[in-house]
Amino acid sequence: MTGSASAGGPSPVERSGFVALAEVVRSGFVESVHYGSAVALGPGGEVAVSLGRPDVPVLPRSSAKPFQALACLLSGAMLRGPSLAIAAGSHTGQDAHVRLVAEMLGEAGLGFDALGCPADWPEDEAARHAMVRAGQGPSRERMNCSGKHAAMLMAAVASGWDTASYLDAGHPLQRRVREAVEELSGEESAHVAVDGCGAPLFGLSLTGLARAARALVTAPEGAAPRAVADAMREHPEYVGGAGHVNTALMQALPGAVVKGGAEGVLVAALGSGHAAAVKVIDGSPRATTAIALAALRAAGADVTPAAGFENVPVLGGGVPVGEIRTLGEK
């Protein structure tokens, strides 16, 4: 759908240039509306769908992790298969994820205490309940960004850089991250911020974000960007975890790279060369996957195997009583 005007004229959100990307319908009543921007690229990289303000900078949050993983790889970190996937992912803190993070740090001669990310509970419910039963509290290794941080520490050690300051924006590794983001996106970073995990975050437009993700999947075999895409596609369980929507979507769409971020950001790139990026300005992620898939379909991509992800039910009494409608659906 596009932005709609109320009887009193367009809302401040609509006047800002953002559009209605999805509406939440409960028992035939439009209960909520998600505004924002979205873009989808065609197989040749051309802009095929543009909604809202996709050329205005956003903070990509964890959608930037594949590019951060690439910078670690280019800086000498020996990342391959699962370790490269978890470096590019936001794991759910399952025991297998923690074991892999420990192995990565061990290769660099480091332990969990070297991690610069904050302590947190795992997103995985079973793992969280097991920790509570065992009398354990939040820890850095269970934090969803610990795989990325372990990769950054591996890169710092491999290149002979200081590990204590690896999260400083001026650190050689973070400068390389910025270079990777700018090269893949084809634009200069618009803003430098601090992400929730403490790592530097480089702002870019949704169009640039989609372009950067597309560059991973279309890179030639053997190239470092392609290695990141292949690791994510071959080991989606380390990009998220059991039941995580990014993991499930990649499993449903072979050849796809999908990475969500906090505050309503998501990027997806397909083996066909199509790519999409979404920003919901209220920060909610509940409709971002459906919006991205609708944008990809509108751009001509075949997302039929993931049709189930486009139908987001609204529940009442535990049963569907409505749905989240995206883009032009009625």
CORDAPE-V56056 format. One record per pair of residues at least 4 apart in sequence whose ideal C-beta (glycine too) atoms are under 7 Angstrom apart, sorted by the first residue. I is the first residue (numbers start at 1). J is the second residue. If there is no record, write none. Layout:
<<I J> <I J>>
This chain:
<<1 20> <1 23> <1 327> <1 328> <2 19> <2 20> <3 10> <3 14> <3 19> <3 20> <4 20> <5 9> <5 10> <5 14> <6 11> <10 14> <10 15> <11 15> <12 16> <13 18> <13 35> <14 18> <17 52> <17 53> <18 35> <18 36> <18 37> <18 52> <18 53> <18 281> <19 35> <19 51> <19 52> <20 33> <20 35> <21 34> <21 35> <21 36> <21 38> <21 51> <21 280> <21 287> <21 291> <21 326> <21 327> <22 34> <22 287> <22 290> <22 291> <22 324> <22 325> <22 326> <23 30> <23 33> <23 325> <24 31> <24 32> <24 314> <24 324> <25 29> <25 30> <25 31> <25 314> <25 322> <25 323> <25 325> <26 31> <26 314> <26 316> <26 321> <26 322> <27 316> <27 321> <27 322> <34 280> <34 282> <34 284> <34 287> <35 281> <36 52> <36 264> <36 278> <36 279> <36 280> <36 281> <37 51> <37 52> <37 53> <37 54> <37 206> <37 279> <38 49> <38 51> <38 52> <38 54> <38 206> <38 276> <38 278> <38 291> <38 295> <39 47> <39 49> <39 50> <39 54> <39 206> <39 207> <39 210> <39 276> <39 277> <40 48> <40 49> <40 274> <40 276> <40 295> <40 296> <40 298> <40 299> <41 45> <41 46> <41 47> <41 48> <41 210> <41 211> <41 214> <41 274> <41 275> <41 299> <42 46> <42 48> <42 274> <42 299> <42 300> <43 272> <43 273> <43 274> <44 273> <45 211> <45 214> <45 273> <47 207> <48 299> <48 300> <49 295> <49 298> <49 299> <50 54> <54 205> <54 206> <54 207> <55 205> <55 207> <56 205> <57 190> <57 191> <57 203> <57 204> <57 205> <58 203> <58 205> <58 206> <58 265> <58 279> <59 193> <59 201> <59 203> <60 64> <60 204> <60 209> <60 261> <60 265> <61 195> <61 201> <61 261> <61 262> <61 263> <61 265> <62 90> <62 259> <62 260> <62 261> <62 262> <63 209> <63 259> <63 260> <63 261> <63 265> <63 266> <63 267> <64 68> <64 181> <64 201> <65 69> <65 88> <65 89> <65 90> <65 148> <65 259> <66 70> <66 88> <66 213> <66 216> <66 228> <66 232> <66 257> <66 259> <67 71> <67 177> <67 180> <67 181> <67 184> <67 212> <68 72> <68 148> <68 177> <69 73> <69 79> <69 84> <69 87> <69 88> <69 148> <69 151> <69 228> <70 74> <70 180> <70 224> <70 225> <70 228> <71 75> <71 173> <71 176> <71 177> <71 180> <72 77> <72 79> <72 87> <72 151> <72 152> <72 154> <72 155> <73 77> <73 79> <73 84> <73 224> <73 227> <73 228> <74 176> <74 224> <75 155> <75 158> <75 159> <75 173> <75 176> <76 155> <76 158> <76 159> <77 151> <77 154> <77 155> <77 158> <78 107> <78 154> <79 83> <79 84> <79 87> <79 151> <80 84> <81 85> <81 231> <81 234> <81 235> <82 86> <82 100> <82 235> <82 238> <83 87> <83 100> <83 104> <84 88> <84 227> <84 228> <84 231> <85 89> <85 231> <85 232> <85 235> <85 238> <85 239> <86 91> <86 97> <86 100> <86 147> <86 238> <87 147> <87 148> <87 151> <88 228> <88 231> <88 232> <88 239> <89 147> <89 238> <89 239> <89 240> <90 144> <90 145> <90 240> <91 97> <91 144> <91 147> <91 238> <91 240> <91 241> <92 97> <92 122> <92 123> <92 124> <92 144> <92 240> <92 241> <92 244> <93 97> <93 98> <93 122> <93 123> <93 124> <93 127> <93 142> <93 144> <94 122> <94 124> <94 127> <94 241> <94 242> <95 99> <95 127> <96 100> <97 101> <97 147> <97 238> <97 241> <98 102> <98 141> <98 142> <99 103> <100 104> <100 238> <101 105> <101 141> <101 146> <101 147> <101 150> <102 106> <103 107> <104 150> <104 151> <104 154> <105 110> <105 111> <105 112> <105 114> <105 150> <105 153> <107 154> <108 153> <108 154> <108 157> <109 157> <110 114> <110 153> <112 140> <112 141> <114 153> <114 163> <115 140> <115 141> <115 146> <115 149> <115 150> <116 149> <116 166> <116 167> <116 198> <117 140> <117 143> <117 145> <117 146> <117 149> <117 197> <117 198> <118 140> <118 143> <118 197> <118 198> <119 138> <119 139> <119 140> <119 143> <120 138> <120 142> <120 143> <121 128> <121 138> <121 142> <122 127> <122 128> <122 142> <123 144> <124 128> <124 241> <124 242> <125 129> <126 130> <127 131> <128 132> <129 133> <130 134> <131 136> <138 142> <140 146> <141 146> <143 197> <145 149> <145 197> <146 150> <147 151> <148 152> <149 153> <149 197> <150 154> <151 155> <152 156> <152 166> <152 173> <153 157> <153 163> <153 166> <154 158> <155 159> <155 173> <156 161> <156 162> <156 163> <156 166> <156 173> <157 163> <159 172> <161 171> <161 172> <161 173> <165 171> <166 171> <166 173> <167 198> <167 199> <167 200> <168 174> <169 174> <169 192> <169 200> <170 174> <170 175> <172 176> <173 177> <174 178> <174 200> <175 179> <176 180> <177 181> <178 182> <178 189> <178 202> <179 183> <180 184> <181 185> <181 189> <181 202> <181 204> <181 212> <182 187> <182 188> <182 189> <184 212> <184 215> <184 225> <185 204> <185 208> <185 209> <185 211> <185 212> <186 208> <186 211> <187 204> <187 205> <187 208> <189 202> <189 203> <189 204> <190 203> <190 204> <191 203> <192 200> <192 202> <193 201> <193 203> <194 198> <194 200> <194 201> <195 199> <195 201> <196 262> <204 208> <204 209> <205 209> <206 210> <206 277> <206 279> <207 211> <208 212> <209 213> <209 267> <209 277> <210 214> <210 267> <210 275> <210 276> <210 277> <211 215> <213 257> <213 267> <213 269> <213 275> <214 218> <214 269> <214 273> <214 275> <215 219> <215 225> <216 225> <216 226> <216 228> <216 229> <216 257> <216 269> <217 229> <217 257> <217 269> <217 270> <217 271> <218 273> <219 223> <219 225> <219 226> <220 226> <221 226> <222 226> <225 229> <226 230> <227 231> <228 232> <229 233> <229 257> <230 234> <231 235> <232 236> <232 239> <232 257> <233 250> <233 255> <233 257> <236 240> <236 247> <236 250> <236 251> <237 241> <237 242> <237 247> <239 246> <239 247> <239 250> <240 244> <240 246> <240 247> <241 247> <244 248> <245 249> <245 289> <246 250> <246 258> <246 259> <246 260> <247 251> <248 252> <249 253> <249 256> <249 258> <249 289> <249 306> <249 309> <250 256> <250 258> <252 305> <252 306> <252 309> <253 270> <253 303> <253 305> <253 306> <255 270> <255 271> <256 268> <256 269> <256 270> <257 268> <257 269> <258 268> <259 267> <260 265> <260 266> <260 285> <260 288> <261 265> <261 266> <263 283> <264 279> <264 280> <264 281> <264 282> <264 283> <264 284> <264 285> <264 288> <265 278> <265 279> <266 278> <266 288> <266 289> <266 292> <267 277> <268 275> <268 276> <268 292> <268 296> <269 275> <270 274> <270 296> <270 301> <272 301> <274 296> <274 299> <274 301> <276 292> <276 295> <276 296> <278 288> <278 291> <278 292> <280 284> <280 287> <280 288> <286 312> <287 291> <287 312> <287 324> <287 326> <288 292> <289 293> <289 309> <290 294> <290 309> <290 310> <290 312> <290 324> <290 326> <291 295> <291 326> <291 327> <292 296> <293 297> <293 303> <293 306> <293 309> <293 310> <294 298> <294 310> <294 326> <294 327> <295 299> <295 327> <296 301> <296 303> <297 301> <297 303> <298 327> <310 326> <311 323> <312 323> <312 324> <313 320> <313 323> <314 320> <314 321> <314 322> <314 323> <314 324> <315 319> <315 320> <315 321> <316 321> <325 329>>
